[in-house]
Amino acid sequence: MFNYILRRILLMIPVLIGITVVTFAIINVAPGSPIEQKIQQMRFGGVGADGGGNAGMSNSSKDSAISEEVLEALKKQYGFDKPVHVRYWIWLTNIAKLDFGESFTYEEPVLDVVSSKFPVSLQFGVVSLLLSYLICIPLGVIKAIKNGTKFDMISSVVLSGMYSIPGFMLGIILIVFLAGGAFFEWFPVGELYSDEYYDMNLWEKIVDRTHHFILPLISYMISQFTVLTLLMKNSLIEEIKKDYVRTARAKGLSEKVVYLKHALRNALIPIVTGIGSFLAVFFAGSLLIETIFQLDGMGLLGYQSLLERDYNVIMGLVFIQSLIMLVGNLISDLCYVLVDPRIDFS
């Protein structure tokens, strides 16, 4: 087992390098750059080559004010005075020292910028992941046991309706009806806690957090909830058709033992497979949901960084997200052993 884990960790290195090479090449080929963004700020902000205010200058005067010396200084400031492959090598060697560089937009270290946004997406990601598995697995098992009954048909209709509603659209509907004040104002919108949060006791903090979590959490989970439940149901139905289940029944075992002890473990294997991708999706954040609920998380940060051509933040987010995906895949493989002891990685 240890050798397998070590091999997988070592294989992550070339995969991460390949992902970052492709990403670095794409963002450097794409039109626009931090230098162009800075020049636009200087022109529209009325800052001339000498750094003084020239708000009264004409557009032609402003264009001429961006001299070659200023351009060279900007290239040196952002590291664009070197070839692409040299800049990538510098970035890669800095990553080895956990130095992601400085954000062009925030003028802070990238790790500080990401760490300030990460808790928002992380909290929703972890809670959504736990709730999804804790609710969907039992619900899928019940639907499989009661396959074809009225409960199964009604729940399938409800789940299909949930799956057809985009998360961001559901978020808008929830805000309008339950938080906007036009109908009801039962839930708050924006941030993860109230202004007086730090003056509350422990129980009040838990209630306040939960109150802020409910609407965006529903929007986060709506589609994944349906996928997991139906996957669990279909996987268990396939298992109970196999010979070993019929043999267990022939021995006189109760349906509860047949389902929960014999069939369930094998039926969980497809569910375990998706843990890695779920981690990546949840930790990445959701741009639309974060925008609707005014949550400053990873999704919004990634979108703003693309608009601002903040290359260091983009590369940092890609690296972290890819690492989470690879670690999630490794966790999925390790969970196979817990679900099915017959699997031996050695």
Short mmCIF file of the C-alpha atoms (twelve columns), coordinates in Angstrom:
data_MODEL
# 
_entry.id   MODEL 
# 
loop_
_atom_site.group_PDB 
_atom_site.id 
_atom_site.type_symbol 
_atom_site.label_atom_id 
_atom_site.label_alt_id 
_atom_site.label_comp_id 
_atom_site.label_asym_id 
_atom_site.label_seq_id 
_atom_site.Cartn_x 
_atom_site.Cartn_y 
_atom_site.Cartn_z 
_atom_site.pdbx_PDB_model_num 
ATOM 1   C CA . MET A 1   0.000   0.000   0.000   1 
ATOM 2   C CA . PHE A 2   2.790   2.429   0.941   1 
ATOM 3   C CA . ASN A 3   4.628   1.782   -2.323  1 
ATOM 4   C CA . TYR A 4   1.433   2.391   -4.293  1 
ATOM 5   C CA . ILE A 5   0.787   5.707   -2.525  1 
ATOM 6   C CA . LEU A 6   4.403   6.755   -3.089  1 
ATOM 7   C CA . ARG A 7   4.180   5.929   -6.808  1 
ATOM 8   C CA . ARG A 8   0.959   7.888   -7.175  1 
ATOM 9   C CA . ILE A 9   2.456   10.911  -5.405  1 
ATOM 10  C CA . LEU A 10  5.522   10.802  -7.666  1 
ATOM 11  C CA . LEU A 11  3.282   10.552  -10.741 1 
ATOM 12  C CA . MET A 12  1.502   13.722  -9.660  1 
ATOM 13  C CA . ILE A 13  4.648   15.752  -10.351 1 
ATOM 14  C CA . PRO A 14  4.793   15.291  -14.168 1 
ATOM 15  C CA . VAL A 15  0.996   15.642  -14.393 1 
ATOM 16  C CA . LEU A 16  1.086   18.965  -12.532 1 
ATOM 17  C CA . ILE A 17  3.961   20.155  -14.706 1 
ATOM 18  C CA . GLY A 18  2.037   19.239  -17.867 1 
ATOM 19  C CA . ILE A 19  -1.111  21.059  -16.686 1 
ATOM 20  C CA . THR A 20  0.806   24.192  -15.711 1 
ATOM 21  C CA . VAL A 21  2.792   24.222  -18.976 1 
ATOM 22  C CA . VAL A 22  -0.412  24.142  -21.041 1 
ATOM 23  C CA . THR A 23  -2.101  26.779  -18.850 1 
ATOM 24  C CA . PHE A 24  0.957   29.055  -18.898 1 
ATOM 25  C CA . ALA A 25  1.156   28.812  -22.689 1 
ATOM 26  C CA . ILE A 26  -2.560  29.555  -23.168 1 
ATOM 27  C CA . ILE A 27  -2.668  32.641  -20.931 1 
ATOM 28  C CA . ASN A 28  0.441   34.040  -22.623 1 
ATOM 29  C CA . VAL A 29  -0.947  33.467  -26.116 1 
ATOM 30  C CA . ALA A 30  -4.370  34.919  -25.239 1 
ATOM 31  C CA . PRO A 31  -4.877  38.602  -26.123 1 
ATOM 32  C CA . GLY A 32  -4.371  41.131  -23.364 1 
ATOM 33  C CA . SER A 33  -1.756  41.149  -20.634 1 
ATOM 34  C CA . PRO A 34  -1.102  42.797  -17.264 1 
ATOM 35  C CA . ILE A 35  0.966   45.416  -19.092 1 
ATOM 36  C CA . GLU A 36  -1.957  46.388  -21.326 1 
ATOM 37  C CA . GLN A 37  -4.216  46.521  -18.271 1 
ATOM 38  C CA . LYS A 38  -1.735  48.837  -16.542 1 
ATOM 39  C CA . ILE A 39  -1.423  51.062  -19.613 1 
ATOM 40  C CA . GLN A 40  -5.201  51.418  -19.768 1 
ATOM 41  C CA . GLN A 41  -5.236  52.425  -16.114 1 
ATOM 42  C CA . MET A 42  -2.530  55.012  -16.758 1 
ATOM 43  C CA . ARG A 43  -4.365  56.454  -19.750 1 
ATOM 44  C CA . PHE A 44  -7.819  56.633  -18.230 1 
ATOM 45  C CA . GLY A 45  -6.454  57.589  -14.834 1 
ATOM 46  C CA . GLY A 46  -4.581  60.493  -16.351 1 
ATOM 47  C CA . VAL A 47  -1.142  59.344  -15.236 1 
ATOM 48  C CA . GLY A 48  1.651   60.302  -17.560 1 
ATOM 49  C CA . ALA A 49  5.056   58.799  -18.080 1 
ATOM 50  C CA . ASP A 50  6.465   60.895  -15.283 1 
ATOM 51  C CA . GLY A 51  3.807   59.604  -12.878 1 
ATOM 52  C CA . GLY A 52  2.186   63.025  -12.505 1 
ATOM 53  C CA . GLY A 53  -1.461  63.885  -13.049 1 
ATOM 54  C CA . ASN A 54  -2.336  64.802  -16.623 1 
ATOM 55  C CA . ALA A 55  -6.092  64.559  -16.490 1 
ATOM 56  C CA . GLY A 56  -6.482  67.481  -18.883 1 
ATOM 57  C CA . MET A 57  -4.370  65.906  -21.649 1 
ATOM 58  C CA . SER A 58  -5.969  64.793  -24.914 1 
ATOM 59  C CA . ASN A 59  -6.049  61.104  -25.874 1 
ATOM 60  C CA . SER A 60  -3.217  61.585  -28.363 1 
ATOM 61  C CA . SER A 61  -1.104  63.248  -25.705 1 
ATOM 62  C CA . LYS A 62  -1.786  60.406  -23.299 1 
ATOM 63  C CA . ASP A 63  -0.831  57.817  -25.924 1 
ATOM 64  C CA . SER A 64  2.455   59.568  -26.548 1 
ATOM 65  C CA . ALA A 65  3.017   59.865  -22.805 1 
ATOM 66  C CA . ILE A 66  3.391   56.066  -22.599 1 
ATOM 67  C CA . SER A 67  7.002   56.117  -23.694 1 
ATOM 68  C CA . GLU A 68  9.306   53.211  -24.467 1 
ATOM 69  C CA . GLU A 69  10.992  53.723  -21.107 1 
ATOM 70  C CA . VAL A 70  7.655   53.247  -19.317 1 
ATOM 71  C CA . LEU A 71  6.878   50.144  -21.373 1 
ATOM 72  C CA . GLU A 72  10.289  48.652  -20.582 1 
ATOM 73  C CA . ALA A 73  9.827   49.447  -16.904 1 
ATOM 74  C CA . LEU A 74  6.420   47.766  -16.909 1 
ATOM 75  C CA . LYS A 75  7.808   44.696  -18.679 1 
ATOM 76  C CA . LYS A 76  10.553  44.436  -16.097 1 
ATOM 77  C CA . GLN A 77  8.094   44.952  -13.243 1 
ATOM 78  C CA . TYR A 78  5.829   42.130  -14.430 1 
ATOM 79  C CA . GLY A 79  8.665   39.905  -15.630 1 
ATOM 80  C CA . PHE A 80  7.775   40.206  -19.324 1 
ATOM 81  C CA . ASP A 81  11.295  41.266  -20.250 1 
ATOM 82  C CA . LYS A 82  12.227  37.563  -20.423 1 
ATOM 83  C CA . PRO A 83  11.172  34.841  -22.899 1 
ATOM 84  C CA . VAL A 84  8.128   32.709  -22.083 1 
ATOM 85  C CA . HIS A 85  10.089  29.542  -21.306 1 
ATOM 86  C CA . VAL A 86  12.403  31.444  -18.956 1 
ATOM 87  C CA . ARG A 87  9.425   32.990  -17.137 1 
ATOM 88  C CA . TYR A 88  7.836   29.570  -16.762 1 
ATOM 89  C CA . TRP A 89  11.042  28.100  -15.366 1 
ATOM 90  C CA . ILE A 90  11.293  30.931  -12.846 1 
ATOM 91  C CA . TRP A 91  7.660   30.369  -11.852 1 
ATOM 92  C CA . LEU A 92  8.234   26.606  -11.501 1 
ATOM 93  C CA . THR A 93  11.320  27.014  -9.322  1 
ATOM 94  C CA . ASN A 94  9.417   29.457  -7.124  1 
ATOM 95  C CA . ILE A 95  6.529   26.984  -6.820  1 
ATOM 96  C CA . ALA A 96  8.984   24.409  -5.483  1 
ATOM 97  C CA . LYS A 97  9.584   26.886  -2.638  1 
ATOM 98  C CA . LEU A 98  5.802   27.481  -2.276  1 
ATOM 99  C CA . ASP A 99  6.234   30.975  -3.661  1 
ATOM 100 C CA . PHE A 100 3.347   31.710  -6.045  1 
ATOM 101 C CA . GLY A 101 4.491   35.255  -6.702  1 
ATOM 102 C CA . GLU A 102 2.566   38.454  -6.153  1 
ATOM 103 C CA . SER A 103 -0.881  39.304  -7.451  1 
ATOM 104 C CA . PHE A 104 -0.807  42.087  -10.045 1 
ATOM 105 C CA . THR A 105 -4.299  43.210  -9.007  1 
ATOM 106 C CA . TYR A 106 -4.192  42.959  -5.222  1 
ATOM 107 C CA . GLU A 107 -0.434  43.659  -4.931  1 
ATOM 108 C CA . GLU A 108 -0.207  40.944  -2.292  1 
ATOM 109 C CA . PRO A 109 1.324   37.440  -2.313  1 
ATOM 110 C CA . VAL A 110 -0.885  35.040  -4.255  1 
ATOM 111 C CA . LEU A 111 -1.080  32.629  -1.322  1 
ATOM 112 C CA . ASP A 112 -2.452  35.417  0.866   1 
ATOM 113 C CA . VAL A 113 -5.056  36.322  -1.760  1 
ATOM 114 C CA . VAL A 114 -6.143  32.703  -2.276  1 
ATOM 115 C CA . SER A 115 -6.155  31.911  1.451   1 
ATOM 116 C CA . SER A 116 -8.441  34.894  2.079   1 
ATOM 117 C CA . LYS A 117 -10.997 33.547  -0.441  1 
ATOM 118 C CA . PHE A 118 -10.503 29.822  0.132   1 
ATOM 119 C CA . PRO A 119 -12.474 29.489  3.417   1 
ATOM 120 C CA . VAL A 120 -15.722 30.507  1.706   1 
ATOM 121 C CA . SER A 121 -15.548 27.804  -0.970  1 
ATOM 122 C CA . LEU A 122 -14.008 25.312  1.455   1 
ATOM 123 C CA . GLN A 123 -16.834 25.610  3.968   1 
ATOM 124 C CA . PHE A 124 -19.517 25.155  1.346   1 
ATOM 125 C CA . GLY A 125 -17.525 22.391  -0.325  1 
ATOM 126 C CA . VAL A 126 -17.017 20.317  2.831   1 
ATOM 127 C CA . VAL A 127 -20.574 20.754  4.109   1 
ATOM 128 C CA . SER A 128 -22.046 19.997  0.668   1 
ATOM 129 C CA . LEU A 129 -19.868 16.917  0.270   1 
ATOM 130 C CA . LEU A 130 -20.799 15.518  3.690   1 
ATOM 131 C CA . LEU A 131 -24.504 16.241  3.369   1 
ATOM 132 C CA . SER A 132 -24.640 14.855  -0.164  1 
ATOM 133 C CA . TYR A 133 -23.152 11.505  0.822   1 
ATOM 134 C CA . LEU A 134 -24.946 11.245  4.182   1 
ATOM 135 C CA . ILE A 135 -28.356 11.879  2.587   1 
ATOM 136 C CA . CYS A 136 -27.982 10.489  -0.927  1 
ATOM 137 C CA . ILE A 137 -26.583 7.066   -0.018  1 
ATOM 138 C CA . PRO A 138 -29.420 6.131   2.406   1 
ATOM 139 C CA . LEU A 139 -32.007 7.640   0.040   1 
ATOM 140 C CA . GLY A 140 -30.583 5.700   -2.910  1 
ATOM 141 C CA . VAL A 141 -30.648 2.475   -0.870  1 
ATOM 142 C CA . ILE A 142 -34.292 3.042   0.113   1 
ATOM 143 C CA . LYS A 143 -35.234 3.771   -3.510  1 
ATOM 144 C CA . ALA A 144 -33.513 0.557   -4.621  1 
ATOM 145 C CA . ILE A 145 -35.283 -1.511  -1.961  1 
ATOM 146 C CA . LYS A 146 -38.638 0.083   -2.858  1 
ATOM 147 C CA . ASN A 147 -37.990 0.113   -6.592  1 
ATOM 148 C CA . GLY A 148 -41.214 0.554   -8.562  1 
ATOM 149 C CA . THR A 149 -43.287 1.577   -5.549  1 
ATOM 150 C CA . LYS A 150 -45.162 4.851   -5.162  1 
ATOM 151 C CA . PHE A 151 -42.344 6.236   -2.978  1 
ATOM 152 C CA . ASP A 152 -39.774 5.468   -5.678  1 
ATOM 153 C CA . MET A 153 -41.814 7.096   -8.448  1 
ATOM 154 C CA . ILE A 154 -42.660 10.231  -6.469  1 
ATOM 155 C CA . SER A 155 -39.080 10.700  -5.274  1 
ATOM 156 C CA . SER A 156 -37.777 10.165  -8.833  1 
ATOM 157 C CA . VAL A 157 -40.073 12.911  -10.138 1 
ATOM 158 C CA . VAL A 158 -38.893 15.259  -7.383  1 
ATOM 159 C CA . LEU A 159 -35.220 14.438  -8.023  1 
ATOM 160 C CA . SER A 160 -35.643 14.923  -11.784 1 
ATOM 161 C CA . GLY A 161 -37.206 18.324  -11.145 1 
ATOM 162 C CA . MET A 162 -34.321 19.258  -8.847  1 
ATOM 163 C CA . TYR A 163 -31.771 18.192  -11.448 1 
ATOM 164 C CA . SER A 164 -33.408 20.270  -14.180 1 
ATOM 165 C CA . ILE A 165 -33.114 23.507  -12.179 1 
ATOM 166 C CA . PRO A 166 -29.739 25.275  -12.606 1 
ATOM 167 C CA . GLY A 167 -28.188 26.142  -9.260  1 
ATOM 168 C CA . PHE A 168 -27.811 29.844  -10.039 1 
ATOM 169 C CA . MET A 169 -31.439 30.103  -11.204 1 
ATOM 170 C CA . LEU A 170 -32.644 28.410  -8.042  1 
ATOM 171 C CA . GLY A 171 -30.532 30.872  -6.056  1 
ATOM 172 C CA . ILE A 172 -32.268 33.822  -7.717  1 
ATOM 173 C CA . ILE A 173 -35.691 32.311  -7.021  1 
ATOM 174 C CA . LEU A 174 -34.830 31.638  -3.381  1 
ATOM 175 C CA . ILE A 175 -33.583 35.198  -2.882  1 
ATOM 176 C CA . VAL A 176 -36.666 36.731  -4.502  1 
ATOM 177 C CA . PHE A 177 -39.152 34.680  -2.499  1 
ATOM 178 C CA . LEU A 178 -37.347 34.031  0.786   1 
ATOM 179 C CA . ALA A 179 -34.735 36.754  1.241   1 
ATOM 180 C CA . GLY A 180 -35.540 39.745  -0.941  1 
ATOM 181 C CA . GLY A 181 -38.352 41.191  1.120   1 
ATOM 182 C CA . ALA A 182 -40.801 41.197  -1.805  1 
ATOM 183 C CA . PHE A 183 -42.519 38.107  -0.355  1 
ATOM 184 C CA . PHE A 184 -40.600 36.963  2.729   1 
ATOM 185 C CA . GLU A 185 -37.355 37.982  4.389   1 
ATOM 186 C CA . TRP A 186 -36.562 34.820  6.286   1 
ATOM 187 C CA . PHE A 187 -32.892 34.481  5.267   1 
ATOM 188 C CA . PRO A 188 -29.970 36.926  4.975   1 
ATOM 189 C CA . VAL A 189 -28.000 37.440  1.760   1 
ATOM 190 C CA . GLY A 190 -24.289 38.229  1.643   1 
ATOM 191 C CA . GLU A 191 -21.299 37.081  3.716   1 
ATOM 192 C CA . LEU A 192 -21.284 34.001  5.926   1 
ATOM 193 C CA . TYR A 193 -22.277 35.596  9.212   1 
ATOM 194 C CA . SER A 194 -23.888 38.673  10.719  1 
ATOM 195 C CA . ASP A 195 -22.091 41.877  11.674  1 
ATOM 196 C CA . GLU A 196 -22.488 41.081  15.384  1 
ATOM 197 C CA . TYR A 197 -21.165 37.515  14.924  1 
ATOM 198 C CA . TYR A 198 -18.101 37.943  17.151  1 
ATOM 199 C CA . ASP A 199 -20.243 39.181  20.048  1 
ATOM 200 C CA . MET A 200 -22.335 35.970  20.070  1 
ATOM 201 C CA . ASN A 201 -21.887 32.886  22.202  1 
ATOM 202 C CA . LEU A 202 -21.085 29.502  20.647  1 
ATOM 203 C CA . TRP A 203 -24.686 28.372  20.100  1 
ATOM 204 C CA . GLU A 204 -25.699 31.723  18.610  1 
ATOM 205 C CA . LYS A 205 -22.721 31.546  16.234  1 
ATOM 206 C CA . ILE A 206 -23.782 28.079  15.051  1 
ATOM 207 C CA . VAL A 207 -27.353 29.254  14.466  1 
ATOM 208 C CA . ASP A 208 -26.161 32.400  12.668  1 
ATOM 209 C CA . ARG A 209 -23.827 30.447  10.383  1 
ATOM 210 C CA . THR A 210 -26.542 27.924  9.586   1 
ATOM 211 C CA . HIS A 211 -28.983 30.734  8.834   1 
ATOM 212 C CA . HIS A 212 -26.549 32.223  6.286   1 
ATOM 213 C CA . PHE A 213 -25.628 28.811  4.854   1 
ATOM 214 C CA . ILE A 214 -29.067 27.452  3.985   1 
ATOM 215 C CA . LEU A 215 -29.911 29.213  0.698   1 
ATOM 216 C CA . PRO A 216 -26.490 29.056  -1.007  1 
ATOM 217 C CA . LEU A 217 -26.013 25.493  0.251   1 
ATOM 218 C CA . ILE A 218 -29.263 24.393  -1.391  1 
ATOM 219 C CA . SER A 219 -28.123 26.021  -4.646  1 
ATOM 220 C CA . TYR A 220 -24.736 24.309  -4.406  1 
ATOM 221 C CA . MET A 221 -26.207 20.849  -3.783  1 
ATOM 222 C CA . ILE A 222 -29.273 20.787  -6.004  1 
ATOM 223 C CA . SER A 223 -27.896 18.921  -9.030  1 
ATOM 224 C CA . GLN A 224 -25.252 16.793  -7.300  1 
ATOM 225 C CA . PHE A 225 -27.892 15.544  -4.878  1 
ATOM 226 C CA . THR A 226 -29.911 13.997  -7.702  1 
ATOM 227 C CA . VAL A 227 -26.903 12.445  -9.453  1 
ATOM 228 C CA . LEU A 228 -25.611 10.742  -6.322  1 
ATOM 229 C CA . THR A 229 -29.008 9.399   -5.261  1 
ATOM 230 C CA . LEU A 230 -29.821 7.860   -8.641  1 
ATOM 231 C CA . LEU A 231 -26.284 6.512   -9.005  1 
ATOM 232 C CA . MET A 232 -26.595 4.789   -5.625  1 
ATOM 233 C CA . LYS A 233 -29.996 3.365   -6.493  1 
ATOM 234 C CA . ASN A 234 -28.987 2.027   -9.919  1 
ATOM 235 C CA . SER A 235 -25.733 0.587   -8.602  1 
ATOM 236 C CA . LEU A 236 -27.523 -1.309  -5.816  1 
ATOM 237 C CA . ILE A 237 -30.209 -2.591  -8.201  1 
ATOM 238 C CA . GLU A 238 -27.478 -4.008  -10.457 1 
ATOM 239 C CA . GLU A 239 -25.839 -5.737  -7.501  1 
ATOM 240 C CA . ILE A 240 -28.998 -7.409  -6.209  1 
ATOM 241 C CA . LYS A 241 -29.453 -9.097  -9.600  1 
ATOM 242 C CA . LYS A 242 -26.164 -10.982 -9.288  1 
ATOM 243 C CA . ASP A 243 -25.734 -14.630 -8.357  1 
ATOM 244 C CA . TYR A 244 -24.139 -14.096 -4.949  1 
ATOM 245 C CA . VAL A 245 -27.215 -12.125 -3.810  1 
ATOM 246 C CA . ARG A 246 -29.537 -14.910 -4.965  1 
ATOM 247 C CA . THR A 247 -27.341 -17.392 -3.098  1 
ATOM 248 C CA . ALA A 248 -27.550 -15.306 0.065   1 
ATOM 249 C CA . ARG A 249 -31.335 -15.238 -0.219  1 
ATOM 250 C CA . ALA A 250 -31.430 -18.971 -0.825  1 
ATOM 251 C CA . LYS A 251 -29.594 -19.485 2.466   1 
ATOM 252 C CA . GLY A 252 -32.518 -17.842 4.234   1 
ATOM 253 C CA . LEU A 253 -30.878 -14.492 5.045   1 
ATOM 254 C CA . SER A 254 -33.214 -11.581 5.648   1 
ATOM 255 C CA . GLU A 255 -33.624 -8.890  2.993   1 
ATOM 256 C CA . LYS A 256 -32.016 -6.370  5.340   1 
ATOM 257 C CA . VAL A 257 -28.869 -8.470  5.661   1 
ATOM 258 C CA . VAL A 258 -28.793 -9.203  1.919   1 
ATOM 259 C CA . TYR A 259 -29.047 -5.536  0.983   1 
ATOM 260 C CA . LEU A 260 -26.980 -3.865  3.677   1 
ATOM 261 C CA . LYS A 261 -24.287 -6.467  4.343   1 
ATOM 262 C CA . HIS A 262 -23.730 -8.193  1.019   1 
ATOM 263 C CA . ALA A 263 -24.887 -5.948  -1.835  1 
ATOM 264 C CA . LEU A 264 -24.287 -2.468  -0.430  1 
ATOM 265 C CA . ARG A 265 -20.504 -2.712  -0.139  1 
ATOM 266 C CA . ASN A 266 -20.080 -3.610  -3.809  1 
ATOM 267 C CA . ALA A 267 -22.674 -1.037  -4.847  1 
ATOM 268 C CA . LEU A 268 -20.654 1.721   -3.158  1 
ATOM 269 C CA . ILE A 269 -17.707 1.322   -5.542  1 
ATOM 270 C CA . PRO A 270 -19.142 3.675   -8.256  1 
ATOM 271 C CA . ILE A 271 -19.991 6.191   -5.506  1 
ATOM 272 C CA . VAL A 272 -16.437 6.129   -4.190  1 
ATOM 273 C CA . THR A 273 -15.144 6.769   -7.717  1 
ATOM 274 C CA . GLY A 274 -16.718 10.229  -7.766  1 
ATOM 275 C CA . ILE A 275 -15.157 11.553  -4.558  1 
ATOM 276 C CA . GLY A 276 -12.152 13.029  -6.375  1 
ATOM 277 C CA . SER A 277 -14.219 14.975  -8.873  1 
ATOM 278 C CA . PHE A 278 -16.611 16.155  -6.159  1 
ATOM 279 C CA . LEU A 279 -13.694 17.578  -4.175  1 
ATOM 280 C CA . ALA A 280 -12.476 19.537  -7.177  1 
ATOM 281 C CA . VAL A 281 -15.921 20.885  -8.082  1 
ATOM 282 C CA . PHE A 282 -16.816 21.952  -4.550  1 
ATOM 283 C CA . PHE A 283 -13.455 23.525  -3.688  1 
ATOM 284 C CA . ALA A 284 -13.368 25.399  -6.975  1 
ATOM 285 C CA . GLY A 285 -16.393 27.372  -5.934  1 
ATOM 286 C CA . SER A 286 -19.249 28.484  -8.144  1 
ATOM 287 C CA . LEU A 287 -18.940 31.849  -9.848  1 
ATOM 288 C CA . LEU A 288 -22.661 32.396  -10.426 1 
ATOM 289 C CA . ILE A 289 -23.783 31.254  -6.985  1 
ATOM 290 C CA . GLU A 290 -21.057 33.262  -5.248  1 
ATOM 291 C CA . THR A 291 -22.035 36.322  -7.273  1 
ATOM 292 C CA . ILE A 292 -25.764 35.930  -6.577  1 
ATOM 293 C CA . PHE A 293 -25.290 35.433  -2.841  1 
ATOM 294 C CA . GLN A 294 -22.457 38.002  -2.612  1 
ATOM 295 C CA . LEU A 295 -19.907 35.441  -1.392  1 
ATOM 296 C CA . ASP A 296 -16.277 36.301  -2.052  1 
ATOM 297 C CA . GLY A 297 -14.953 32.827  -2.823  1 
ATOM 298 C CA . MET A 298 -12.670 30.978  -5.222  1 
ATOM 299 C CA . GLY A 299 -15.057 31.033  -8.177  1 
ATOM 300 C CA . LEU A 300 -15.358 34.812  -8.129  1 
ATOM 301 C CA . LEU A 301 -11.614 35.192  -7.595  1 
ATOM 302 C CA . GLY A 302 -10.846 33.062  -10.654 1 
ATOM 303 C CA . TYR A 303 -13.242 35.015  -12.845 1 
ATOM 304 C CA . GLN A 304 -11.903 38.403  -11.731 1 
ATOM 305 C CA . SER A 305 -8.314  37.215  -12.204 1 
ATOM 306 C CA . LEU A 306 -9.077  36.228  -15.795 1 
ATOM 307 C CA . LEU A 307 -10.613 39.618  -16.510 1 
ATOM 308 C CA . GLU A 308 -7.683  41.442  -14.937 1 
ATOM 309 C CA . ARG A 309 -5.116  39.136  -16.597 1 
ATOM 310 C CA . ASP A 310 -3.657  38.441  -13.156 1 
ATOM 311 C CA . TYR A 311 -1.385  35.646  -14.372 1 
ATOM 312 C CA . ASN A 312 0.114   34.743  -11.004 1 
ATOM 313 C CA . VAL A 313 -3.296  34.256  -9.388  1 
ATOM 314 C CA . ILE A 314 -4.547  32.266  -12.400 1 
ATOM 315 C CA . MET A 315 -1.537  29.959  -12.269 1 
ATOM 316 C CA . GLY A 316 -1.841  29.621  -8.500  1 
ATOM 317 C CA . LEU A 317 -5.522  28.664  -8.743  1 
ATOM 318 C CA . VAL A 318 -4.854  26.170  -11.559 1 
ATOM 319 C CA . PHE A 319 -2.027  24.565  -9.580  1 
ATOM 320 C CA . ILE A 320 -4.055  24.291  -6.364  1 
ATOM 321 C CA . GLN A 321 -7.146  23.034  -8.168  1 
ATOM 322 C CA . SER A 322 -5.164  20.422  -10.100 1 
ATOM 323 C CA . LEU A 323 -3.458  19.277  -6.918  1 
ATOM 324 C CA . ILE A 324 -6.841  18.901  -5.192  1 
ATOM 325 C CA . MET A 325 -8.134  16.857  -8.123  1 
ATOM 326 C CA . LEU A 326 -5.115  14.525  -8.080  1 
ATOM 327 C CA . VAL A 327 -5.270  14.091  -4.312  1 
ATOM 328 C CA . GLY A 328 -9.014  13.444  -4.608  1 
ATOM 329 C CA . ASN A 329 -8.376  10.701  -7.170  1 
ATOM 330 C CA . LEU A 330 -5.847  9.114   -4.823  1 
ATOM 331 C CA . ILE A 331 -8.369  9.249   -1.965  1 
ATOM 332 C CA . SER A 332 -10.927 7.582   -4.257  1 
ATOM 333 C CA . ASP A 333 -8.522  4.728   -4.972  1 
ATOM 334 C CA . LEU A 334 -7.739  4.269   -1.287  1 
ATOM 335 C CA . CYS A 335 -11.444 4.185   -0.496  1 
ATOM 336 C CA . TYR A 336 -11.750 1.201   -2.839  1 
ATOM 337 C CA . VAL A 337 -9.841  -0.885  -0.305  1 
ATOM 338 C CA . LEU A 338 -12.222 0.108   2.479   1 
ATOM 339 C CA . VAL A 339 -15.255 -0.702  0.345   1 
ATOM 340 C CA . ASP A 340 -13.914 -3.883  -1.264  1 
ATOM 341 C CA . PRO A 341 -11.117 -5.732  0.593   1 
ATOM 342 C CA . ARG A 342 -10.525 -7.892  -2.512  1 
ATOM 343 C CA . ILE A 343 -8.760  -4.940  -4.142  1 
ATOM 344 C CA . ASP A 344 -5.019  -5.173  -3.500  1 
ATOM 345 C CA . PHE A 345 -2.819  -2.396  -4.872  1 
ATOM 346 C CA . SER A 346 0.330   -4.392  -4.263  1 
# 
